[in-house]
């Protein structure tokens, strides 16, 4: 038995409740075939190594059984080497004694990188003394260009390059706007399939009745309106890569057909009697907790295990402070060039506001803000008064938590006392009431903009509009449900849904 392990587990059970807007530090662990997150306790010690009882298990032949120890205090995180065989490195330098870590520091053990992250930009760890500013790397992926500066993102794209050489399906997880499609395209670009097609499909943007036909195609006469045979997206991606965004939106029936394609390499178009062979690689993405979806019966566990052979977790922008300023400046420069106007300078006070904002829309939201500034600001400097109120006077964000490792088991609910036999509220009613309240609050905060409101609560737009109709909430709802659903309400929702454009970040 490892005493250090027992002590760390005990401390993690008695941590104080997280305050609104704050979050503990965590490690983003990037290995040779996947990445995952490891939440750090508020106070305690963790050992990283190959040993079965190591708190951070490292499957790496170059790692010792007990390789390095992390110490977490109230105001700092440190790492020390435990006389390992091959040493521990931080940002390319060997660790001597105990090293204080700053947010974004990369701890290297053999081929495994552990990047220290913080859950909230406004509550970041102190910078290391003498830390130099990062350089902005421009990764050219065919006609696409990805800007990278944060150590975590650099490590993750190196992982994507390694994964591209294998036939493994890749599951990319992360919040909306973090760049999941760029990550999927990187897998395609670096693979031997790069000469083949890259076909992207947003599962949340297609009406449920058409998803099966869009994916698998259909034969002539398969349903009303099918006047000619049509190949599906899987057939179009044969020889290349299929990117399934918002994977969690697929129905159970479509999930079952997709599982068969993965198992046999054959698919059956709608209305067909003979299967067709397809040769493709699937990269899937989601901002949902698929483990929770499996527990709720909304996602097939066998399909999940097929797709998560390699998992890549993209950190949100608020945890990539080292590159936020560089991205903002680059986006603003490009936006000014497109608008045919002189460049705008970022005032220091403006930059501080950007660093303190929690960016629910992530990189996509930052790019859109710079596009707006380039056309709306007439001065030669972008000052705080030019920013929207949500950034100038931000409310505290909801309690931030580290991204969830999709392969980790769901936490067990706390045991109920046998003596407590009082009736419990109906959980379906409680969930519906909370869902209705949150949707109304999101509409209120976004001024009725359905796309922004859906992003605020992490709900796909199609689901959000459907829930609005279910709960009788009109577009301009001010935290009060509308009784009844009139014709005007339905028309308003139709216009909003029809104007939703597909975003690429």
C-alpha positions in Angstrom: 0.0 0.0 0.0 1.2 3.4 -0.9 0.8 5.9 2.0 1.2 8.9 -0.3 -1.6 7.6 -2.4 -3.9 7.1 0.6 -3.2 10.7 1.8 -3.9 12.2 -1.6 -7.2 10.4 -1.9 -8.3 11.5 1.6 -7.5 15.1 0.8 -9.4 15.0 -2.4 -12.5 13.9 -0.6 -12.5 16.8 1.9 -11.7 19.7 -0.5 -13.7 22.9 0.1 -16.6 23.5 -2.3 -15.5 25.4 -5.4 -16.5 29.0 -5.5 -18.4 30.3 -8.4 -16.1 31.1 -11.3 -13.1 29.3 -9.8 -11.6 25.9 -10.5 -8.7 23.8 -9.4 -5.7 23.2 -11.6 -5.4 20.1 -13.7 -3.0 18.3 -15.9 -3.6 17.7 -19.6 -1.7 14.4 -20.2 -0.7 13.9 -23.8 0.7 10.4 -24.6 1.6 8.6 -27.7 -1.9 7.6 -28.7 -4.4 9.7 -26.7 -4.8 12.6 -24.3 -6.7 12.8 -21.1 -7.1 15.2 -18.1 -6.2 14.5 -14.5 -7.8 16.8 -12.0 -5.5 18.0 -9.2 -6.7 18.2 -5.6 -6.9 21.5 -3.8 -4.1 20.4 -1.5 -2.1 17.2 -1.7 0.5 15.1 -3.5 0.4 12.9 -6.6 3.0 10.5 -7.9 3.4 10.0 -11.7 4.9 6.7 -13.0 4.4 3.2 -14.3 3.4 1.7 -11.0 -0.1 0.3 -10.7 -0.7 2.5 -7.6 0.6 5.7 -9.1 -2.0 8.4 -9.0 -1.0 9.5 -12.6 -0.4 6.3 -14.5 2.1 6.7 -17.4 2.3 3.9 -19.9 5.8 4.7 -21.1 8.8 2.4 -21.1 11.1 5.4 -20.4 9.2 6.2 -17.2 10.2 4.7 -13.8 7.7 3.1 -11.5 7.6 6.2 -9.3 9.0 8.9 -11.6 7.9 12.3 -10.4 5.9 13.9 -7.6 3.5 16.8 -7.9 2.7 18.9 -4.8 -0.4 21.0 -4.8 -0.6 23.9 -2.3 -3.0 26.7 -1.8 -1.2 29.0 -4.1 1.2 26.9 -6.2 2.0 23.6 -7.9 5.5 22.1 -7.8 7.1 19.0 -9.4 10.2 17.1 -8.3 12.0 14.1 -9.8 12.0 10.9 -7.7 15.5 9.8 -8.8 14.0 8.4 -12.0 16.1 6.5 -14.6 15.6 9.1 -17.4 14.8 12.3 -15.5 12.0 14.7 -15.5 12.0 17.8 -17.8 10.0 21.1 -17.6 9.9 23.2 -20.8 13.0 21.3 -22.1 15.1 21.8 -19.0 15.9 19.0 -16.5 14.3 19.3 -13.0 16.7 19.8 -10.2 15.1 19.7 -6.7 11.6 21.1 -6.5 10.4 23.2 -9.5 7.5 25.7 -9.2 5.1 25.4 -12.2 3.3 28.1 -14.0 0.1 27.6 -16.0 1.1 26.2 -19.4 4.3 24.6 -18.3 5.1 21.3 -20.0 6.4 18.4 -17.7 8.0 15.8 -19.9 8.4 12.1 -18.9 9.8 10.2 -21.9 7.3 10.6 -24.7 4.5 11.7 -22.3 3.8 15.4 -21.8 1.8 16.8 -18.8 0.7 20.4 -19.3 -0.5 22.3 -16.2 -3.8 24.0 -16.9 -6.2 26.2 -14.9 -10.0 26.0 -15.1 -10.5 29.8 -15.2 -8.6 32.5 -17.0 -9.3 35.0 -14.2 -7.9 32.7 -11.6 -4.7 31.7 -13.4 -1.5 30.4 -11.8 1.4 32.9 -11.5 3.9 33.1 -14.4 7.3 31.7 -13.9 10.1 34.2 -13.3 11.8 35.3 -16.5 9.2 33.5 -18.6 9.6 34.6 -22.3 6.6 35.4 -24.5 5.6 32.5 -26.7 6.0 32.6 -30.5 3.0 32.2 -32.7 3.4 29.2 -35.0 1.5 29.0 -38.3 0.7 25.4 -39.1 -0.2 25.1 -42.8 -2.6 22.3 -43.5 -3.2 22.5 -47.2 -5.4 25.6 -47.7 -6.0 25.9 -44.0 -3.8 27.7 -41.5 -3.9 26.9 -37.8 -2.3 29.4 -35.4 -0.6 27.8 -32.3 1.3 29.2 -29.4 0.0 27.5 -26.3 2.2 24.6 -25.1 -0.9 22.3 -24.7 -2.0 23.0 -28.3 1.5 22.4 -29.7 1.7 19.1 -27.9 -1.8 18.1 -29.0 -1.1 18.8 -32.7 2.1 16.7 -32.4 -0.2 14.0 -31.1 -2.5 14.4 -34.0 0.4 14.0 -36.4 1.4 10.7 -34.7 -2.2 9.5 -34.7 -2.6 10.3 -38.4 0.0 7.6 -39.3 -2.3 4.9 -37.8 -5.7 3.7 -38.9 -7.2 4.4 -35.5 -10.5 6.3 -35.3 -10.1 9.5 -33.4 -12.5 11.2 -31.0 -12.0 14.9 -30.5 -13.7 16.4 -27.4 -13.9 20.0 -26.3 -16.2 23.0 -25.9 -17.8 24.6 -28.9 -15.4 26.9 -30.9 -12.2 25.3 -29.7 -11.2 24.1 -33.1 -12.4 20.5 -33.3 -12.8 20.6 -37.1 -9.2 21.9 -37.6 -8.0 19.0 -35.4 -9.9 16.5 -37.5 -8.5 18.0 -40.7 -5.0 17.8 -39.3 -5.5 14.0 -38.9 -6.6 13.8 -42.5 -3.8 16.1 -43.8 -1.0 14.2 -42.0 -2.3 10.8 -43.0 -1.8 8.7 -46.1 -5.4 9.5 -47.1 -4.5 13.2 -47.6 -5.0 12.9 -51.4 -8.5 11.6 -50.8 -11.6 13.7 -49.9 -12.2 15.2 -46.4 -16.0 15.2 -45.9 -17.4 17.1 -42.9 -20.9 16.7 -41.6 -22.6 18.4 -38.7 -25.0 15.9 -37.2 -26.8 18.6 -35.3 -27.5 20.7 -38.4 -29.4 18.1 -40.4 -33.1 17.3 -39.7 -33.5 14.0 -37.9 -35.6 12.6 -40.7 -32.8 13.2 -43.3 -29.7 12.1 -41.3 -29.8 8.5 -42.4 -30.2 9.5 -46.1 -27.5 12.1 -45.9 -25.0 9.7 -44.3 -25.7 6.5 -46.2 -27.5 7.7 -49.3 -30.7 6.4 -50.8 -32.1 4.5 -53.8 -34.7 5.9 -56.2 -38.2 5.5 -54.7 -36.8 4.8 -51.2 -39.2 7.4 -49.8 -41.5 10.2 -51.0 -39.5 12.7 -53.0 -36.6 10.3 -53.8 -36.9 10.7 -57.6 -33.3 9.6 -58.1 -30.6 7.6 -56.3 -28.2 9.7 -54.2 -24.9 8.7 -52.7 -24.4 9.6 -49.1 -21.6 11.3 -47.3 -19.9 8.0 -46.4 -19.7 7.1 -50.1 -18.4 10.6 -50.9 -15.6 10.1 -48.2 -14.5 6.7 -49.5 -10.7 6.8 -49.9 -10.4 9.7 -47.5 -11.7 10.9 -44.1 -15.2 11.5 -42.7 -15.6 14.0 -40.0 -18.7 13.6 -37.8 -19.2 16.8 -35.8 -21.7 16.8 -32.9 -21.7 13.0 -32.9 -23.9 12.8 -29.8 -26.9 14.1 -31.9 -27.2 10.9 -33.9 -30.3 8.8 -33.2 -30.0 5.2 -31.9 -31.0 3.8 -35.3 -28.3 5.7 -37.1 -25.7 4.8 -34.4 -26.5 1.1 -35.0 -25.9 1.5 -38.8 -22.7 3.5 -38.3 -21.4 0.8 -35.9 -21.9 -1.8 -38.7 -20.0 0.3 -41.1 -17.1 0.5 -38.7 -17.2 -3.3 -38.1 -17.6 -4.5 -41.7 -16.5 -1.7 -44.0 -19.9 -2.0 -45.8 -23.0 0.2 -45.7 -26.6 -0.2 -46.8 -28.2 2.9 -48.5 -31.8 3.7 -47.6 -34.1 1.5 -49.7 -31.3 -0.7 -51.0 -31.1 -4.5 -50.8 -27.3 -4.8 -51.4 -24.5 -3.4 -49.3 -21.8 -1.2 -50.8 -18.1 -1.3 -49.7 -16.6 1.9 -48.3 -13.0 2.6 -47.4 -12.8 5.5 -45.0 -11.5 6.8 -41.7 -13.8 8.4 -39.2 -12.9 11.3 -37.0 -15.7 12.2 -34.6 -16.1 15.2 -32.4 -18.5 16.2 -29.6 -18.9 18.7 -26.8 -21.1 16.3 -24.9 -20.2 13.9 -22.1 -20.7 10.7 -24.0 -20.2 8.6 -20.9 -23.2 10.4 -19.3 -25.1 9.9 -22.6 -24.4 6.2 -22.4 -25.7 6.1 -18.8 -28.9 7.9 -19.9 -29.4 5.4 -22.7 -28.9 8.0 -25.5 -25.6 6.7 -26.9 -24.5 3.2 -27.7 -21.6 2.0 -25.6 -20.3 -0.3 -28.3 -20.1 2.5 -30.8 -18.4 4.7 -28.1 -15.6 2.1 -27.6 -15.2 1.8 -31.4 -14.7 5.6 -31.8 -12.6 6.4 -28.7 -9.6 4.2 -29.5 -7.7 7.5 -29.6 -9.0 10.5 -27.7 -7.9 14.1 -28.0 -9.1 16.7 -25.5 -8.9 20.4 -26.7 -8.6 22.9 -23.9 -10.9 26.0 -24.0 -9.5 29.4 -24.9 -9.7 30.7 -21.3 -7.0 28.1 -20.4 -4.7 29.1 -23.2 -3.7 32.5 -21.8 -0.3 32.4 -23.5 -1.7 32.5 -27.0 -4.9 34.5 -26.4 -3.2 37.9 -26.8 -1.3 36.6 -29.9 -4.5 35.2 -31.5 -6.4 38.5 -30.8 -3.7 40.6 -32.4 -3.4 38.3 -35.4 -7.2 38.1 -35.9 -7.5 41.9 -35.6 -4.7 42.4 -38.2 -6.3 40.0 -40.7 -9.8 41.5 -40.1 -8.5 45.1 -40.8 -6.8 43.9 -44.0 -10.1 42.3 -45.2 -11.9 45.6 -44.3 -9.3 47.6 -46.3 -8.6 49.9 -43.3 -5.4 50.8 -41.4 -4.5 48.4 -38.6 -6.0 48.7 -35.1 -3.8 48.7 -32.0 -4.9 46.7 -28.9 -4.8 48.9 -25.9 -3.2 47.4 -22.8 -6.5 47.8 -20.8 -8.4 46.1 -23.6 -6.0 43.2 -23.5 -6.4 42.8 -19.8 -10.2 42.6 -20.3 -9.8 40.0 -22.9 -7.5 37.9 -20.6 -10.1 38.1 -17.8 -13.1 37.1 -19.9 -14.1 33.5 -19.8 -14.8 33.1 -23.6 -17.8 30.6 -23.7 -17.5 30.7 -27.6 -13.8 30.2 -27.4 -11.7 30.9 -30.6 -14.7 31.4 -32.7 -16.0 34.1 -30.4 -12.6 35.9 -30.3 -12.4 35.9 -34.1 -15.9 37.2 -34.5 -15.1 40.0 -31.9 -12.1 41.1 -33.9 -14.1 41.1 -37.1 -16.6 43.3 -35.5 -14.0 45.7 -34.2 -12.3 46.0 -37.6 -15.6 47.4 -39.1 -17.1 49.2 -36.1 -14.2 51.0 -34.5 -13.2 54.3 -36.3 -10.3 55.1 -34.0 -6.8 53.7 -34.5 -6.8 51.9 -31.1 -9.2 49.3 -29.7 -10.1 50.6 -26.2 -12.3 49.0 -23.5 -15.3 51.2 -24.3 -15.3 49.6 -27.8 -15.9 46.2 -26.4 -19.4 44.7 -25.9 -20.9 44.9 -22.3 -20.5 41.2 -21.8 -16.7 41.6 -21.9 -16.5 45.1 -20.2 -18.7 44.0 -17.3 -18.6 40.2 -17.3 -20.7 38.3 -14.9 -19.0 35.5 -13.0 -19.0 32.4 -15.2 -20.4 29.2 -13.9 -18.0 27.1 -11.9 -15.4 25.9 -14.4 -14.4 22.3 -14.4 -11.6 20.6 -16.3 -12.6 18.9 -19.6 -13.9 15.4 -19.0 -12.0 12.3 -20.1 -14.5 10.5 -22.2 -13.0 7.1 -21.3 -13.2 7.7 -17.6 -16.1 5.9 -15.7 -18.9 8.0 -14.5 -18.8 8.9 -10.8 -21.1 6.8 -8.7 -24.0 8.7 -6.9 -23.6 9.1 -3.1 -25.3 6.4 -1.1 -28.7 7.0 0.4 -29.4 6.3 4.0 -31.7 3.3 4.5 -33.6 5.1 7.2 -34.6 8.0 4.9 -37.8 6.8 3.3 -39.3 10.2 2.5 -40.6 10.5 -1.1 -38.1 12.2 -3.5 -39.2 14.7 -6.2 -39.8 13.3 -9.7 -36.4 13.7 -11.3 -37.8 14.2 -14.8 -39.9 17.2 -13.6 -36.8 18.7 -11.8 -34.7 18.3 -14.9 -37.4 19.8 -17.2 -37.8 22.8 -14.9 -34.1 23.4 -14.7 -33.8 23.1 -18.5 -36.6 25.5 -19.1 -35.2 28.0 -16.6 -31.7 27.9 -18.1 -33.0 28.3 -21.7 -35.1 31.3 -20.7 -32.1 32.8 -18.9 -29.8 32.2 -21.9 -32.4 33.9 -24.2 -32.6 36.8 -21.8 -28.8 37.3 -21.6 -28.3 37.0 -25.3 -31.1 39.4 -26.2 -33.1 36.7 -27.9 -30.2 35.5 -30.2 -30.8 31.8 -30.3 -27.4 30.9 -31.5 -25.6 32.8 -28.7 -28.1 31.5 -26.2 -27.5 27.9 -27.2 -23.7 28.4 -27.0 -24.1 29.9 -23.5 -25.5 26.7 -22.1 -23.6 24.3 -24.3 -26.6 23.0 -26.2 -26.7 22.3 -30.0 -28.8 24.9 -31.9 -31.2 22.4 -33.3 -31.9 20.9 -29.9 -32.2 24.4 -28.4 -34.8 25.5 -30.9 -36.7 22.2 -30.3 -36.6 22.8 -26.5 -37.9 26.3 -27.0 -40.9 25.0 -28.8 -41.4 22.2 -26.2 -41.4 24.7 -23.3 -43.4 27.5 -25.1 -40.5 30.0 -25.0 -40.7 32.7 -27.7 -37.5 34.2 -29.2 -37.5 37.3 -27.0 -38.3 35.5 -23.8 -37.3 37.3 -20.6 -37.0 34.4 -18.2 -40.8 33.8 -18.4 -42.4 31.0 -20.5 -45.1 31.8 -23.0 -48.4 30.1 -22.5 -49.3 28.4 -25.8 -47.5 28.4 -29.0 -49.0 30.7 -31.6 -48.4 31.0 -35.3 -46.1 34.0 -34.9 -43.8 32.1 -32.5 -43.4 29.2 -34.9 -42.6 31.5 -37.8 -39.9 33.3 -35.7 -38.2 30.0 -34.8 -38.3 28.9 -38.4 -36.5 32.0 -39.5 -33.8 31.6 -36.8 -33.2 28.0 -37.6 -33.1 28.7 -41.4 -30.5 31.4 -41.0 -28.1 29.4 -38.9 -24.8 29.2 -40.9 -22.2 26.5 -40.4 -19.1 27.7 -38.5 -15.7 26.2 -39.1 -13.6 27.0 -36.0 
